[in-house]
Amino acid sequence: MSGAAAVADEVPATRGPAPPPRPAVLAYPTPTSVHLLVLVLAVLAGGLFVGAWTYNIVAGGRWARGVAACFEGLPADPLEAQSVFEDCAAALERERAWSAAGGALVTLALAVILLLVHPAVVARRRGLRPLPAGLAATQERVAELAAQGGVRRVPTVVVGRLSQVDAFSYGTPGRYRIALPPKLAVSVGHAALFDPVVRHELAHVRHRDVALAWFARTAWWAFWPVVLVPAAVSVVRGDLGVLGPYAWRAALVLLVVRLVADAMLRSREHDADLAAASPSVPGAGAASPGATDDGAGTGRDRLGDLRAVLVALPAARVRRGWRRLTAQHPTPAERVAVLDAPARLARSSWLDVLTVSFLAAASFPTVEAVAVAALTGTGQVDVARTVAAVVVGAPLGVVLALGQWRAALFGRLGGPGARVGVPALMVGTGLALGAAVDPQRLGGQPLGALDAETALLSLLLGAGALVVLTGLGELWADAAVRVRRATGHWLVAASCGVLVLVGATWGLALATFAVEQVDWPFALSALSASGAVALTAPCAALALAALAALVLRRGTSAPRVHGGQGVRGGQGVDGGQGGQGVHGVRGAPGWALERGDRHHVPWPAGGPPGARAGLLVAAVASVAAVLVVVIAQAASSGDTPVERAQAYGLVASVAGGAALVALAAGGGARGAGLGLVVAPAAALLATGGIVLVAPDLLGGGNAARLVRDAAPFAVVLGIAGAGLGAVPLPRGSRRTVALVTTVCAAVLCVGGATLVVEGRSRLFGEGLGLGALDPAAPDPAAPSSPDDAAERAYVQAAVPTVVAAFLALDQAVLAIDADTTLAPDARAARVRADTLPAVRAVQDAVAGAATGTARLDELHAHARTAGEQLGVGLRQYADALDAGDAVALQAAVGVIQAAVAERDEWVRQVTALQGELATP
């Protein structure tokens, strides 16, 4: 409490009128607790970053050579080859993982060591000493205030030099101390000054943020020696080429850690002020709004006393720009503003959102690499992406959810409410910038891994996830009066945040990888095929959460009343529920107000769109999707039944995604939250209609698979477009919103479904299918009897040319494999120089072959897919060798093995065709 002693004689003894009802912002986890999660993520991200870069500099070449050696002599069977490779590379991967984790552990250890020694350092530098015997009354009064504030273990009081003007707390858990200026220590009889200052420091102790505050400082100090290690190693080894790429990334990480630590130190002061001024503490008897018994029976006004102390402090210079972002203590004017309007503290700043998103994205690649190393040899390497999404997506989701839901909730009690536009942009920007710090890439380009595809996907999924999460918060703010305790409300918030951001982080990683390695259609395929399995349960849980809010909020809201006051009802807010007002409408939940406030405060009604508008949007989107399929059925020609069946399944998901996007565009964040229920409903309705109009394609087991897969992918598509809800558009009345969202849903569904149907050959005809349909399902549209002339011409003219091209490629690959002396960079150069021209020859031979029948089209598609995937896989293999990226190497092997399987299938079918033609 800076400057407290200097104003001991200036604090007025008068009290103002009783304040109006005050929101209990601290009923939610304090902003300091949220900043702690961000700080933990910062330590994780920074430590992993340093450890991974150090390993890449010291042992990157040895790792690449070892991994390349593991690729040699693999069995022909793909599954056996994968197992052999994992066993071979397990030791290398574990070494790399422990190096990355070691960076985080060293950083944490240094921070903890500094934390343990800081009490002695602070006491020596500030000249702190125990209270003199003549000031025993000071320690006794501190003990009384601690008992009133619910502090079980009374901190030890010490005093500083005569020049000390600020009170502060320090120490380690269980051994906290409060350092008082000498002038304040002797002012124990001046309750208007002494009590507010001590209550503020005791609030820090009760919130357990004393050690956390000093940890924030020591973490910043600990990062400096750790972050200089890779640079020093590079200089010693003479490898100066990586200094540039490392330097700007390290500077960015240090900057973010500093901003996070300073934001935490500022927020804890506001938390302590509100706690010190609030009567809602154990043992406090509420005499009037804002007043409690101070232990002497005077019933002093805690809020008024603390406000008077802050107002009397010398005015601080206005901070702007960098000084404001790096300030570790709010100004007196800022503290008074929060005391007067506590709901101001409910909203997260744009900097909080940006930094936590950046840290999540920055730590994801290294966490995934550590997971790959830990899972290598277990046969579960494919789970690594999910593990990384949970590790970094969960804290990201909790931080964003608590901030947005708190703002939405207390916005109904006079706060500014939850913003959407700027936070959505900051989430996308943070995710994109975090990807650029990827230590798995040693390229020296100015923005590292940040390319157009990564930036676009980050903005789409990041902004959409924030909008959807905010919309859920708006729905649950409407239903808050039916929630008995604050804990239940914020636990739902944290759970929904984890589900949304873990799913978005996982989807972003998968889509980015697919786009980088292949193209956008392949990313669509990967998300649909993998998301149907991984995201079914989370999407169902989110839909149930939104539906529960809609059910709970019915009949609970009141229209807005001027001034925020309503008619007092029979039940006060102390019982955990708001009073009954006019027409039996409930008031604000008791836990959202400070205990001394017994006013009945009406709960404002939520805006549009409502449940009826959502049902209308779902019906219109599903009908539009079915009509597109009906038209496509009548006009389809030249494609295969499998292509059409896969396209129609995607059309059902497009219907659900279009419904969610339309609700977000027409109804803002609230519409996006409602869309979590509407999107699955629209997808399921569209699936049922499509099955009815195309039973020959989607009957049997395929229908069940489509019903299962359509809903989760619809939610993914909807979240990707939900960022439209962050655009500040005029939205109007309920009727206007319902009309706009319905028209938007129809237009978006028709447009998206038409693109899918018209582009089905591009999406599904070249081996980039959205998951295999049930092979046991009957295919009544099987090709008719073959055209002997066309098939004989194909076997005699096309097959020899294609076979010769494949053989030439095999010889080039075998020649490279036979040279075991090649270093990774030389092997990559040979792959590009020798195999890629042979791949182009294969593709030219395949493209020049004439087919002419449906059977030959399906047969030849295997050769076409093999050629394209071989080109993709071999290019990816060479790039991974250059980058020393184990995950990319494994992905390249997977693509190559899939291409070989397609080639073998083509050979099998050609052999069968030759046998049929040879039979008289």
MILUM-913015 format. One record per residue (C-alpha): x, y, z; residue in one letter. Coordinates in steps of 0.25 Angstrom, whole numbers, plus 5000, padded with zeros to 4 digits. Layout:
BEGIN
XYZa ...
END
This chain:
BEGIN
500050005000m 500950114995s 501050245002g 500150205013a 500950265024a 501150405017a 499650425018v 499350385032a 498850525036d 498050555023e 497050445024v 495650505027p 494850435038a 493550465031t 492650355024r 491850375011g 490550315008p 490350165007a 490750114993p 489850044984p 489849894982p 491249844979r 491549724970p 492349624977a 493449604966v 494249524974l 493149414975a 493849364962y 495349324963p 496149444965t 496749514953p 498149484960t 497749334960s 497549344945v 498849414943h 499549304951l 499049204940l 499649294929v 500949304937l 501049154938v 500849144923l 501949254921a 502949174929v 502549044922l 502649114908a 503949184911g 504649064917g 504248974906l 504649074896f 506049094902v 506248944904g 505848904890a 506749014883w 507948964891t 507748824887y 507548864872n 508848944873i 509648844880v 509148704875a 508248734864g 509148674853g 509348554861r 507848534863w 507548554848a 508648454844r 508048354854g 506648364850v 507048354835a 507848224839a 506548174845c 505848184832f 506848084825e 506447944823g 505047954828l 504047834825p 503147844813a 501847834822d 501447974826p 501047934840l 502247854843e 503147964837a 502548074846q 502747984859s 504247954855v 504448104852f 503848144866e 504748044873d 505948094866c 505648244868a 505148234883a 506548264889a 506748384881l 505348434883e 505448424898r 506748494898e 506148614890r 504948614899a 505748614912w 506548734907s 505348814904a 504748774917a 506048804924g 505948954920g 504648964927a 505148894939l 506348974940v 505549104939t 504549064949l 505749014959a 506449154958l 505149224960a 504849144973v 506249164978i 506149314976l 504749304983l 505349234995l 506449334997v 505749464994h 505249485009p 506649505014a 507049585002v 505749675004v 505949695019a 507449735017r 507249825006r 506049895012r 506649895026g 505449825032l 505449785047r 504449725057p 503449815064l 504049885077p 503449835090a 502649965091g 501849935079l 501249805084a 499849865081a 500149875067t 500349725066q 499149705074e 498249785065r 498849715053v 498349585059a 496949645062e 496849685047l 497449555042a 496349475050a 495249565044q 495849545030g 495849395032g 497449385032v 497749265041r 499249285042r 499549425046v 500749485039p 501849545046t 501949695046v 503249765043v 503649915042v 504649975032g 505450105032r 504950235034l 504950265020s 503950155016q 502650205012v 501950075007d 501449955013a 501649815007f 501649675009s 502649565006y 503149435011g 502949285007t 501649205010p 501449185025g 502449295028r 501849425023y 502249565028r 501649695027i 502549815026a 502049945031l 502650085031p 502950135045p 501950245044k 500850145041l 501250045051a 501150155062v 499750195057s 499050075062v 498050155069g 497650235056h 496750125050a 496350205038a 497750195033l 498350065040f 497249975038d 497049985022p 498549975020v 498649855028v 497349785023r 497949805009h 499249735012e 498449625020l 497549605007a 498849575000h 499149465010v 497749415010r 497749404995h 499149334996r 499749424985d 500949474993v 501849364989a 501249364975l 501549514974a 502949484977w 503049364968f 502549454957a 503749534959r 504749424961t 504249354949a 504649474941w 506049484947w 506249334945a 505949344930f 507149424927w 508249334930p 507449214924v 507149284911v 508549324908l 509049184908v 508749144894p 509349274889a 510649244897a 510649104892v 510549154877s 511649254879v 512549154886v 512249054874r 512449154864g 511049134859d 510649274857l 509549254846g 508449214857v 508749344865l 507749424857g 506649334857p 506849304871y 507049444876a 505649504872w 504949384877r 505649384890a 505349534891a 503849514888l 503749404899v 504449494909l 503549604906l 502349524908v 502849464921v 503049604926r 501649654922l 501049534928v 501749554941a 501449704942d 499949684939a 499949584950m 500549684960l 499549794956r 498349704957s 498649654971r 498549794976e 497149814971h 496749674977d 497349714990a 496649854990d 495249784987l 495449684998a 495949785008a 494649875005a 493649765005s 492849715016p 492749575010s 493849515018v 493749405029p 493349465043g 492849595037a 491449645042g 490749725031a 490149845038a 489949925025s 490449925011p 491949935011g 492049945027a 492449835037t 492849835051d 494349865052d 494549795065g 494349915074a 492849925072g 492950045063t 492349985051g 493350065042r 493150075027d 494249985021r 494050035007l 493950185011g 495250165019d 496050105008l 495550194998r 495950315006a 497350255008v 497550244993l 496950374990v 497950444999a 499150374993l 499950464984p 499450464970a 500350384961a 500750424947r 499850374936v 500550244930r 500450224915r 500950124905g 502050034910w 502050094924r 500650054926r 500849914921l 502049884930t 501549954942a 501549864954q 500649944962h 499350014958p 499250164961t 498350214972p 497350274962a 497250134956e 497050064969r 495950164973v 495250144959a 495149994962v 494750014976l 493550104971d 493150004960a 493649864963p 493049814950a 494149884943r 495149774948l 494249664942a 494749684928r 496049624923s 496949724916s 497349704901w 498849684906l 498349564915d 497649494903v 498849524893l 499949474903t 499249344907v 498849304893s 500349334888f 500849244900l 499949134896a 500349134882a 501749154885a 501849034894s 500948934886f 502048884876p 503048854887t 501948784896v 501548704884e 503048664881a 503148624896v 501948544895a 502448474882v 503748434889a 502948384901a 502048304893l 503048254883t 503148104883g 501748084890t 500948084877g 500148214882q 500948324875v 499748374868d 499248414882v 500348524883a 499548634876r 498348604886t 499248604898v 499848744894a 498548804891a 498048764905v 499348814912v 499348954905v 497848964901g 497248944915a 497949064922p 497649144910l 496149104911g 496049134926v 496749274925v 495849314913l 494549254919a 494749314933l 495049454927g 493849454917q 492849384926w 493149474937r 493049594928a 491649544923a 491149514937l 491549644944f 491149724931g 489749714936r 490149784949l 490649904943g 491949854937g 492449884923p 492049734919g 492849644910a 493549694898r 493649604886v 494349684874g 495649714880v 495849584888p 495449504876a 496549574868l 497549554879m 497349404881v 497549384866g 498749474866t 499349414878g 499249274872l 499849314859a 501049384866l 501249274875g 501349174863a 502549264858a 503349234870v 503349084867d 504749034872p 504548914863q 504848994851r 506249054849l 505949144837g 506449284838g 505249354831q 504749474838p 503449414843l 503949264844g 502749174843a 501749284841l 501149264827d 499849304821a 499249174823e 499549174838t 499149314840a 497849294833l 497549164841l 497949224854s 497049344852l 495849264847l 495849164858l 496349254869g 495349364867a 494249264865g 494549194878a 494549324886l 493249364880v 492649224883v 493149224897l 492649364899t 491249324894g 491249214904l 491549314915g 490449404911e 489449284911l 489949244925w 489949384930a 488449384927d 488249254935a 489149304947a 487949324956v 487649174955r 489049144960v 489149124975r 490649154977r 491749234969a 492549114969t 491649034961g 491549144951h 493049164949w 493249014948l 492349004936v 493149124930a 494449054932a 493948924927s 493348984914c 494649064912g 495448944913v 494548864903l 494548984893v 495949024893l 496548874894v 495648844882g 496048974874a 497548954878t 497548804873w 496748844860g 497748964857l 498948874859a 498348764850l 497848864839a 499148934839t 499948814837f 499048764826a 499048894818v 500548904819e 500848754815q 499748744804v 498648844802d 497348904807w 496448794802p 497348694809f 497148774822a 495648774820l 495748624819s 496648604831a 495748694840l 494548614836s 495148474837a 495948494850s 494948604856g 493748504855a 494448414865v 495248514874a 494148624875l 492848544876t 492848544892a 493348694893p 492348744883c 491248664890a 491648724904a 491648864898l 490248844892a 489748794905l 490348914913a 489649014903a 488348934904l 488448934919a 488649084919a 487349104910l 486549024920v 487049084932l 486849224928r 485349214924r 484549304933g 485649364940t 485949494934s 485349634936a 485349754926p 486449854929r 486049954940v 486550094940h 487650114950g 487849964952g 486849954964q 485549874964g 484449854974v 484849784986r 484349644988g 484149544999g 485449464999q 486749545001g 488049514994v 488649465006d 488049325004g 488749304991g 487549344982q 487049474978g 485749524983g 484349504976q 484049634969g 482849674961v 482049554954h 483049464961g 484249494953v 485549464960r 486549564964g 488049554963a 488749434969p 489149454984g 490549404981w 490749514971a 490549624981l 491349664993e 490749615006r 490349745011g 489449785000d 488049745002r 487349814991h 486649734980h 487349754967v 486549704955p 487349614945w 487349674931p 486749594920a 487649534909g 487549584895g 487249514882p 487349414876p 486449314884g 486149164884a 485049184873r 485949254864a 486949144866g 485949034862l 485549114850l 486949124845v 487248974847a 486048944839a 486349034828v 487848994827a 487448844826s 486348864816v 487348944807a 488348834808a 487348724804v 486948814792l 488348824787v 488548674788v 487248644781v 487748734769i 489048664770a 488448534769q 487648564757a 488848624750a 490048534754s 490848474743s 492248424741g 492648404756d 492648284765t 491548244776p 492648264786v 492948404782e 491548444783r 491248374796a 492448444803q 492048574797a 490648564802y 491148534816g 491948664816l 490748734811v 490048694824a 491148754832s 491148884823v 489648904827a 490048904842g 491248994840g 490449084832a 489349094843a 490449124854l 491149234845v 489749294841a 489349304856l 490749374859a 490549474848a 489149504851g 489149494866g 490649524870g 491349444881a 489949394887r 489549344874g 490849264873a 490649204887g 489249164882l 489849104870g 490548994878l 489148934880v 488648974866v 489748924858a 489748774862p 488248784860a 488248834846a 489348734842a 488548614848l 487248664841l 488048684828a 488648544829t 487248484831g 486648554819g 487848524810i 487748374814v 486248384810l 486548444796v 487848354793a 487548224800p 488348144790d 489648214793l 489448234808l 488648114813g 489148014823g 490348034831g 490748164823n 489548234829a 489948204843a 491348254841r 490848384834l 489948414846v 491048394855r 492048474847d 491148594842a 490948664855a 492348684861p 492948724848f 491748824846a 492148894860v 493648894854v 493148964842l 492249064850g 493349104859i 494349134847a 493249234842g 492749284856a 493749394856g 492649474848l 491949494862g 493149584866a 492849684855v 491949794861p 490749794852l 489449854854p 488549744858r 487149794862g 485949734869s 485649584871r 484849574858r 485949644850t 487049554856v 486149434853a 485949474839l 487349504836v 487949384842t 486949294834t 487249364821v 488749354824c 488649204827a 487949174814a 488949254806v 490149194813l 489649054812c 489249054798v 490549114794g 491449024802g 490648894799a 490748934784t 492248954785l 492348814791v 491548744781v 492148814769e 493548794774g 493348644779r 494348594769s 495448684774r 495048654789l 494848504788f 495248454774g 496748464776e 497048384789g 496748504798l 495448444804g 494748484816l 494848344823g 494448214817a 493048174817l 492548044822d 493147934813p 492047834817a 490947924812a 490447884799p 490647964786d 489447944777p 490048044767a 491247954764a 491847974749p 491147894738s 491847794730s 493247844724p 493447894710d 494447784705d 495047874695a 495347984704a 495947894715e 496847824705r 497347954700a 497647994714y 498347874717v 499147864705q 499548014703a 499448084717a 499847984727v 501247954721p 501548104721t 501148124735v 501848004740v 503148054734a 503048184740a 502748124754f 503948024752l 504848144749a 504448214761l 504748084770d 506148084764q 506448224768a 505948204782v 506748074783l 507948144779a 507848244790i 507548144800d 508748064796a 509648184800d 509748174815t 510848284815t 509948394812l 509748504822a 508348554824p 508548684815d 509148604804a 508048494805r 507048604804a 507748664791a 507748524785r 506348504787v 505948634781r 506948614769a 506648464766d 505248424771t 504448554768l 504748544753p 504348404753a 503048434760v 502748534750r 502948434739a 501948344747v 500948454747q 501048484732d 500948334729a 499648324738v 499048454732a 499348404717g 498548274719a 497148264713a 496048184721t 494648194715g 493848114725t 493448134740a 494248014744r 495448064738l 495248204744d 495148144758e 496348044755l 497248164749h 496948254761a 497848164769h 499048194760a 498648344760r 498648344775t 499948274776a 500648364767g 500148494774e 500348434788q 501748394784l 502148534780g 501548594793v 502248484802g 503648494796l 503648644796r 503148644810q 504248544813y 505348634808a 504848754815d 504748674828a 506148634826l 506648774824d 505848824836a 506148714845g 504748694849d 504348554854a 502848574853v 502948624839a 503848504836l 502848404841q 501748474834a 502548464821a 502748314823v 501248304825g 500848374812v 501948294804i 501348164810q 499948204806a 500448234792a 501048094791v 499748034796a 499048104785e 500048054775r 499947914780d 498447914779e 498547964765w 499447854761v 498547754768r 497347804760q 498047814747v 498547664749t 497047624752a 496647694739l 497747634731q 497247494736g 495747524732e 496147574718l 497047444717a 495847354720t 495047314708p 
END
